Amino acid sequence: MLGCDMAGMSGMMWFGWLGGLVILVGLIAFGVWGVRRFGQPGAGPTAGQILEERFARGEISAEEFAERRRILEGAR
């Protein structure tokens, strides 16, 4: 009779370990998904957009804007 109880207990221990492992893997997967989904910043403005903003604010002249735009377009 003692042998039957021990067999039942070892089966429950395996289920406990397996259940815990499944939960742990699930939490890690959820964390990785969350970091990938919400952790990465969106793409910022392009160099051309920054150049246009600086020209619109009056930080650079029309000649400087044209020269830098030519350089940027040649870099592509």
C-alpha positions in Angstrom: 0.0 0.0 0.0 2.9 2.3 0.7 4.2 1.7 -2.8 1.0 2.9 -4.4 1.0 6.2 -2.5 4.6 6.9 -3.5 3.8 6.3 -7.2 0.9 8.7 -7.0 3.1 11.3 -5.3 5.9 11.1 -7.9 3.3 11.6 -10.6 2.0 14.7 -8.9 5.6 16.0 -8.5 6.2 15.6 -12.2 3.0 17.5 -13.0 4.0 20.3 -10.6 7.4 20.6 -12.2 6.0 20.5 -15.7 3.3 23.0 -14.9 5.8 25.4 -13.3 8.1 25.1 -16.3 5.2 25.8 -18.7 4.2 28.9 -16.7 7.9 30.1 -16.6 8.3 29.7 -20.3 5.0 31.5 -20.9 6.1 34.4 -18.8 9.4 34.7 -20.5 7.8 34.5 -24.0 5.3 37.2 -22.9 8.1 39.4 -21.7 10.0 39.1 -24.9 6.9 39.8 -26.9 6.2 42.9 -24.8 9.7 44.3 -25.2 9.7 43.8 -29.0 6.2 45.2 -29.4 6.4 48.3 -27.1 10.1 48.7 -26.4 11.4 49.8 -29.8 11.0 53.5 -30.6 9.4 54.5 -33.9 11.5 55.8 -36.8 12.5 59.4 -36.3 12.4 62.1 -39.0 14.6 61.6 -42.1 17.5 63.9 -42.8 15.5 65.6 -45.5 12.7 66.4 -43.1 15.1 67.8 -40.6 16.6 70.0 -43.3 13.2 71.3 -44.4 12.3 72.1 -40.8 15.5 74.0 -40.2 14.9 76.0 -43.4 11.3 76.7 -42.4 12.5 78.0 -39.0 15.0 80.2 -40.7 18.1 78.5 -39.3 19.7 78.1 -42.7 19.6 80.2 -45.9 18.0 79.2 -49.2 21.5 78.6 -50.7 22.6 76.4 -47.7 19.3 74.5 -48.0 19.8 73.9 -51.7 23.4 72.8 -51.2 22.6 70.4 -48.4 19.6 69.0 -50.3 21.8 68.3 -53.3 24.3 66.5 -51.1 21.6 64.4 -49.4 20.1 63.4 -52.8 23.5 62.5 -54.1 24.1 60.3 -51.0 21.2 58.0 -51.8 
